Each structure stands twice: as C-alpha cells, then as structure tokens.
Amino acid sequence: MPRYHFGLVDSQTVADEGGQWLPDNDTAERVAKQIAERLWIDRPQLRNRSFAILVTDEDGERVCRVPIDPTH
C-alpha cells in the first residue's frame, strides 16, 4: 500500500511529513477533498485565497491538487 502526503500549498508548501498509507490514487484524492472541506469550515481565513491540498505519492510525484475554496 503506497504512502501519500497531503501538503497545504499557497505560494509556499506546508509539508505533510508523516503521510498516510492508502490503497490508491482515487482514495488519496477523496481524502484530500475531505481535508479541504474541513479546512473550508474550520479555517475561514483560508477562504478567498489560493490555498489547496497538494497530494503527492511516496516518490514525490504529484497525484492531484484540491482547492480549499471550491470557487477556485
């Protein structure tokens, strides 16, 4: 099972050092969407900006990018 990392990105990246072991890219994207939804609710200061969750695999390859603000 591969490890995925979920970094918070804007002009810089806040890295997810630990990551999560997940079965596949589709699951990692669903988890990223859940994280983005929680941040949208819990961290209103991230709204109306270009923050996103950047998912990378254990080799550092980009899997997907999910915006925090669903209008972006």
N, CA, C and O atoms as CSV, one atom per row, in Angstrom:
chain,resi,resn,atom,element,x,y,z
A,1,MET,N,N,0.857,-1.173,0.000
A,1,MET,CA,C,0.000,0.000,0.000
A,1,MET,C,C,0.902,1.235,0.000
A,1,MET,O,O,1.780,1.357,0.855
A,2,PRO,N,N,0.695,2.149,-0.948
A,2,PRO,CA,C,1.555,3.335,-1.033
A,2,PRO,C,C,1.234,4.387,0.028
A,2,PRO,O,O,0.127,4.444,0.565
A,3,ARG,N,N,2.227,5.209,0.307
A,3,ARG,CA,C,2.057,6.324,1.238
A,3,ARG,C,C,1.830,7.597,0.429
A,3,ARG,O,O,2.505,7.849,-0.570
A,4,TYR,N,N,0.862,8.393,0.885
A,4,TYR,CA,C,0.538,9.663,0.247
A,4,TYR,C,C,0.744,10.787,1.244
A,4,TYR,O,O,0.529,10.622,2.444
A,5,HIS,N,N,1.166,11.937,0.726
A,5,HIS,CA,C,1.380,13.119,1.551
A,5,HIS,C,C,0.413,14.205,1.106
A,5,HIS,O,O,0.140,14.362,-0.084
A,6,PHE,N,N,-0.106,14.961,2.087
A,6,PHE,CA,C,-1.125,15.972,1.848
A,6,PHE,C,C,-0.598,17.320,2.326
A,6,PHE,O,O,-0.780,17.689,3.486
A,7,GLY,N,N,0.051,18.046,1.435
A,7,GLY,CA,C,0.629,19.338,1.783
A,7,GLY,C,C,-0.365,20.465,1.574
A,7,GLY,O,O,-1.198,20.414,0.669
A,8,LEU,N,N,-0.271,21.479,2.416
A,8,LEU,CA,C,-1.071,22.691,2.247
A,8,LEU,C,C,-0.230,23.663,1.436
A,8,LEU,O,O,0.868,24.030,1.855
A,9,VAL,N,N,-0.734,24.083,0.276
A,9,VAL,CA,C,0.048,24.948,-0.606
A,9,VAL,C,C,-0.660,26.265,-0.876
A,9,VAL,O,O,-1.886,26.334,-0.959
A,10,ASP,N,N,0.146,27.301,-1.011
A,10,ASP,CA,C,-0.253,28.621,-1.485
A,10,ASP,C,C,0.966,29.066,-2.287
A,10,ASP,O,O,1.295,28.428,-3.287
A,11,SER,N,N,1.638,30.123,-1.888
A,11,SER,CA,C,2.897,30.469,-2.542
A,11,SER,C,C,4.030,29.602,-2.001
A,11,SER,O,O,5.091,29.502,-2.618
A,12,GLN,N,N,3.804,28.979,-0.854
A,12,GLN,CA,C,4.750,28.043,-0.246
A,12,GLN,C,C,3.990,26.776,0.125
A,12,GLN,O,O,2.759,26.753,0.104
A,13,THR,N,N,4.721,25.736,0.460
A,13,THR,CA,C,4.103,24.468,0.839
A,13,THR,C,C,4.379,24.167,2.297
A,13,THR,O,O,5.514,24.269,2.762
A,14,VAL,N,N,3.322,23.793,3.020
A,14,VAL,CA,C,3.468,23.247,4.368
A,14,VAL,C,C,3.400,21.737,4.183
A,14,VAL,O,O,2.343,21.182,3.884
A,15,ALA,N,N,4.533,21.087,4.363
A,15,ALA,CA,C,4.648,19.666,4.049
A,15,ALA,C,C,3.970,18.792,5.096
A,15,ALA,O,O,3.914,19.123,6.280
A,16,ASP,N,N,3.464,17.679,4.619
A,16,ASP,CA,C,2.927,16.617,5.468
A,16,ASP,C,C,4.033,15.581,5.593
A,16,ASP,O,O,4.217,14.753,4.700
A,17,GLU,N,N,4.758,15.624,6.681
A,17,GLU,CA,C,5.922,14.746,6.848
A,17,GLU,C,C,5.539,13.281,7.035
A,17,GLU,O,O,6.239,12.391,6.553
A,18,GLY,N,N,4.437,13.027,7.729
A,18,GLY,CA,C,4.076,11.647,8.047
A,18,GLY,C,C,3.385,10.913,6.921
A,18,GLY,O,O,3.718,9.766,6.623
A,19,GLY,N,N,2.426,11.568,6.298
A,19,GLY,CA,C,1.672,10.935,5.230
A,19,GLY,C,C,0.694,9.901,5.749
A,19,GLY,O,O,0.575,9.678,6.954
A,20,GLN,N,N,0.001,9.281,4.819
A,20,GLN,CA,C,-0.972,8.229,5.130
A,20,GLN,C,C,-0.808,7.091,4.134
A,20,GLN,O,O,-0.581,7.314,2.945
A,21,TRP,N,N,-0.926,5.879,4.633
A,21,TRP,CA,C,-0.905,4.704,3.771
A,21,TRP,C,C,-2.321,4.502,3.253
A,21,TRP,O,O,-3.255,4.325,4.036
A,22,LEU,N,N,-2.479,4.529,1.934
A,22,LEU,CA,C,-3.793,4.385,1.314
A,22,LEU,C,C,-3.690,3.433,0.127
A,22,LEU,O,O,-2.610,3.256,-0.436
A,23,PRO,N,N,-4.813,2.819,-0.255
A,23,PRO,CA,C,-4.742,1.802,-1.305
A,23,PRO,C,C,-4.441,2.315,-2.711
A,23,PRO,O,O,-3.816,1.606,-3.500
A,24,ASP,N,N,-4.883,3.557,-3.044
A,24,ASP,CA,C,-4.687,4.009,-4.421
A,24,ASP,C,C,-4.882,5.521,-4.542
A,24,ASP,O,O,-5.250,6.195,-3.581
A,25,ASN,N,N,-4.626,6.036,-5.752
A,25,ASN,CA,C,-4.731,7.471,-6.010
A,25,ASN,C,C,-6.148,7.998,-5.812
A,25,ASN,O,O,-6.331,9.103,-5.302
A,26,ASP,N,N,-7.148,7.222,-6.209
A,26,ASP,CA,C,-8.536,7.672,-6.052
A,26,ASP,C,C,-8.881,7.892,-4.584
A,26,ASP,O,O,-9.544,8.870,-4.238
A,27,THR,N,N,-8.439,6.993,-3.731
A,27,THR,CA,C,-8.683,7.144,-2.296
A,27,THR,C,C,-7.952,8.369,-1.766
A,27,THR,O,O,-8.498,9.116,-0.955
A,28,ALA,N,N,-6.729,8.577,-2.216
A,28,ALA,CA,C,-5.957,9.751,-1.784
A,28,ALA,C,C,-6.665,11.038,-2.192
A,28,ALA,O,O,-6.685,11.998,-1.422
A,29,GLU,N,N,-7.240,11.072,-3.379
A,29,GLU,CA,C,-7.965,12.268,-3.815
A,29,GLU,C,C,-9.214,12.488,-2.959
A,29,GLU,O,O,-9.527,13.627,-2.611
A,30,ARG,N,N,-9.924,11.420,-2.619
A,30,ARG,CA,C,-11.098,11.559,-1.736
A,30,ARG,C,C,-10.696,12.100,-0.371
A,30,ARG,O,O,-11.390,12.951,0.187
A,31,VAL,N,N,-9.587,11.617,0.170
A,31,VAL,CA,C,-9.103,12.112,1.464
A,31,VAL,C,C,-8.742,13.589,1.349
A,31,VAL,O,O,-9.051,14.368,2.251
A,32,ALA,N,N,-8.099,13.985,0.263
A,32,ALA,CA,C,-7.742,15.395,0.055
A,32,ALA,C,C,-8.992,16.270,0.017
A,32,ALA,O,O,-8.992,17.368,0.575
A,33,LYS,N,N,-10.043,15.804,-0.626
A,33,LYS,CA,C,-11.301,16.559,-0.675
A,33,LYS,C,C,-11.906,16.699,0.717
A,33,LYS,O,O,-12.448,17.751,1.056
A,34,GLN,N,N,-11.817,15.648,1.523
A,34,GLN,CA,C,-12.315,15.718,2.902
A,34,GLN,C,C,-11.512,16.719,3.721
A,34,GLN,O,O,-12.085,17.490,4.491
A,35,ILE,N,N,-10.203,16.715,3.565
A,35,ILE,CA,C,-9.347,17.674,4.275
A,35,ILE,C,C,-9.701,19.092,3.852
A,35,ILE,O,O,-9.837,19.976,4.697
A,36,ALA,N,N,-9.852,19.315,2.545
A,36,ALA,CA,C,-10.190,20.647,2.034
A,36,ALA,C,C,-11.532,21.120,2.592
A,36,ALA,O,O,-11.667,22.281,2.978
A,37,GLU,N,N,-12.518,20.234,2.636
A,37,GLU,CA,C,-13.831,20.597,3.181
A,37,GLU,C,C,-13.734,20.981,4.654
A,37,GLU,O,O,-14.359,21.950,5.087
A,38,ARG,N,N,-12.951,20.223,5.426
A,38,ARG,CA,C,-12.781,20.544,6.854
A,38,ARG,C,C,-12.096,21.891,7.031
A,38,ARG,O,O,-12.497,22.688,7.879
A,39,LEU,N,N,-11.065,22.148,6.233
A,39,LEU,CA,C,-10.369,23.432,6.335
A,39,LEU,C,C,-11.279,24.586,5.926
A,39,LEU,O,O,-11.209,25.659,6.524
A,40,TRP,N,N,-12.127,24.391,4.928
A,40,TRP,CA,C,-13.086,25.413,4.490
A,40,TRP,C,C,-14.001,25.798,5.656
A,40,TRP,O,O,-14.313,26.973,5.845
A,41,ILE,N,N,-14.421,24.812,6.426
A,41,ILE,CA,C,-15.323,25.051,7.557
A,41,ILE,C,C,-14.562,25.600,8.763
A,41,ILE,O,O,-14.981,26.587,9.367
A,42,ASP,N,N,-13.448,24.962,9.110
A,42,ASP,CA,C,-12.737,25.267,10.355
A,42,ASP,C,C,-11.770,26.446,10.261
A,42,ASP,O,O,-11.439,27.043,11.286
A,43,ARG,N,N,-11.318,26.790,9.076
A,43,ARG,CA,C,-10.313,27.850,8.896
A,43,ARG,C,C,-10.791,28.888,7.884
A,43,ARG,O,O,-10.289,28.921,6.761
A,44,PRO,N,N,-11.751,29.736,8.261
A,44,PRO,CA,C,-12.285,30.711,7.299
A,44,PRO,C,C,-11.224,31.658,6.738
A,44,PRO,O,O,-11.427,32.237,5.671
A,45,GLN,N,N,-10.107,31.827,7.428
A,45,GLN,CA,C,-9.048,32.709,6.927
A,45,GLN,C,C,-8.399,32.154,5.651
A,45,GLN,O,O,-7.684,32.880,4.961
A,46,LEU,N,N,-8.638,30.893,5.338
A,46,LEU,CA,C,-8.088,30.304,4.115
A,46,LEU,C,C,-9.004,30.511,2.910
A,46,LEU,O,O,-8.621,30.207,1.780
A,47,ARG,N,N,-10.193,31.020,3.141
A,47,ARG,CA,C,-11.154,31.232,2.059
A,47,ARG,C,C,-10.734,32.420,1.196
A,47,ARG,O,O,-9.985,33.295,1.630
A,48,ASN,N,N,-11.237,32.424,-0.029
A,48,ASN,CA,C,-10.977,33.505,-0.990
A,48,ASN,C,C,-9.490,33.698,-1.263
A,48,ASN,O,O,-9.047,34.801,-1.585
A,49,ARG,N,N,-8.747,32.647,-1.136
A,49,ARG,CA,C,-7.316,32.668,-1.427
A,49,ARG,C,C,-6.997,31.431,-2.248
A,49,ARG,O,O,-7.887,30.635,-2.547
A,50,SER,N,N,-5.771,31.270,-2.602
A,50,SER,CA,C,-5.418,30.164,-3.499
A,50,SER,C,C,-4.875,28.932,-2.773
A,50,SER,O,O,-4.139,28.145,-3.369
A,51,PHE,N,N,-5.224,28.754,-1.506
A,51,PHE,CA,C,-4.768,27.575,-0.772
A,51,PHE,C,C,-5.364,26.301,-1.369
A,51,PHE,O,O,-6.504,26.282,-1.835
A,52,ALA,N,N,-4.569,25.250,-1.340
A,52,ALA,CA,C,-5.020,23.958,-1.852
A,52,ALA,C,C,-4.296,22.844,-1.106
A,52,ALA,O,O,-3.276,23.067,-0.453
A,53,ILE,N,N,-4.843,21.656,-1.218
A,53,ILE,CA,C,-4.179,20.455,-0.724
A,53,ILE,C,C,-3.485,19.817,-1.921
A,53,ILE,O,O,-4.128,19.467,-2.910
A,54,LEU,N,N,-2.178,19.671,-1.821
A,54,LEU,CA,C,-1.394,19.026,-2.872
A,54,LEU,C,C,-1.064,17.612,-2.411
A,54,LEU,O,O,-0.399,17.417,-1.394
A,55,VAL,N,N,-1.532,16.644,-3.165
A,55,VAL,CA,C,-1.288,15.238,-2.831
A,55,VAL,C,C,-0.125,14.739,-3.670
A,55,VAL,O,O,-0.117,14.870,-4.894
A,56,THR,N,N,0.856,14.164,-2.986
A,56,THR,CA,C,1.989,13.542,-3.669
A,56,THR,C,C,2.128,12.106,-3.185
A,56,THR,O,O,1.725,11.768,-2.072
A,57,ASP,N,N,2.701,11.272,-4.036
A,57,ASP,CA,C,2.921,9.890,-3.629
A,57,ASP,C,C,4.271,9.763,-2.926
A,57,ASP,O,O,4.973,10.754,-2.728
A,58,GLU,N,N,4.615,8.561,-2.560
A,58,GLU,CA,C,5.841,8.349,-1.782
A,58,GLU,C,C,7.110,8.669,-2.565
A,58,GLU,O,O,8.184,8.805,-1.978
A,59,ASP,N,N,6.994,8.791,-3.887
A,59,ASP,CA,C,8.139,9.184,-4.713
A,59,ASP,C,C,8.187,10.684,-4.956
A,59,ASP,O,O,9.067,11.177,-5.662
A,60,GLY,N,N,7.226,11.418,-4.364
A,60,GLY,CA,C,7.180,12.861,-4.539
A,60,GLY,C,C,6.450,13.307,-5.795
A,60,GLY,O,O,6.440,14.495,-6.119
A,61,GLU,N,N,5.835,12.362,-6.508
A,61,GLU,CA,C,5.099,12.685,-7.728
A,61,GLU,C,C,3.715,13.228,-7.380
A,61,GLU,O,O,3.038,12.716,-6.488
A,62,ARG,N,N,3.311,14.270,-8.098
A,62,ARG,CA,C,2.003,14.877,-7.866
A,62,ARG,C,C,0.883,13.914,-8.274
A,62,ARG,O,O,0.903,13.336,-9.361
A,63,VAL,N,N,-0.092,13.761,-7.375
A,63,VAL,CA,C,-1.263,12.931,-7.641
A,63,VAL,C,C,-2.441,13.821,-8.018
A,63,VAL,O,O,-3.122,13.574,-9.013
A,64,CYS,N,N,-2.677,14.864,-7.213
A,64,CYS,CA,C,-3.756,15.807,-7.500
A,64,CYS,C,C,-3.578,17.056,-6.647
A,64,CYS,O,O,-2.770,17.095,-5.719
A,65,ARG,N,N,-4.361,18.073,-6.993
A,65,ARG,CA,C,-4.394,19.331,-6.238
A,65,ARG,C,C,-5.858,19.665,-6.030
A,65,ARG,O,O,-6.619,19.762,-6.992
A,66,VAL,N,N,-6.261,19.843,-4.764
A,66,VAL,CA,C,-7.656,20.118,-4.422
A,66,VAL,C,C,-7.725,21.481,-3.746
A,66,VAL,O,O,-7.160,21.655,-2.666
A,67,PRO,N,N,-8.413,22.464,-4.361
A,67,PRO,CA,C,-8.513,23.790,-3.745
A,67,PRO,C,C,-9.331,23.762,-2.456
A,67,PRO,O,O,-10.301,23.014,-2.339
A,68,ILE,N,N,-8.925,24.593,-1.488
A,68,ILE,CA,C,-9.688,24.738,-0.245
A,68,ILE,C,C,-11.003,25.451,-0.538
A,68,ILE,O,O,-12.060,25.049,-0.051
A,69,ASP,N,N,-10.928,26.506,-1.334
A,69,ASP,CA,C,-12.107,27.289,-1.703
A,69,ASP,C,C,-12.714,26.660,-2.954
A,69,ASP,O,O,-12.088,26.678,-4.014
A,70,PRO,N,N,-13.916,26.108,-2.851
A,70,PRO,CA,C,-14.498,25.417,-4.008
A,70,PRO,C,C,-14.781,26.327,-5.199
A,70,PRO,O,O,-15.052,25.831,-6.293
A,71,THR,N,N,-14.725,27.646,-5.015
A,71,THR,CA,C,-14.952,28.561,-6.138
A,71,THR,C,C,-13.681,28.815,-6.937
A,71,THR,O,O,-13.732,29.478,-7.973
A,72,HIS,N,N,-12.538,28.302,-6.477
A,72,HIS,CA,C,-11.271,28.494,-7.212
A,72,HIS,C,C,-10.964,27.293,-8.069
A,72,HIS,O,O,-9.944,27.270,-8.757
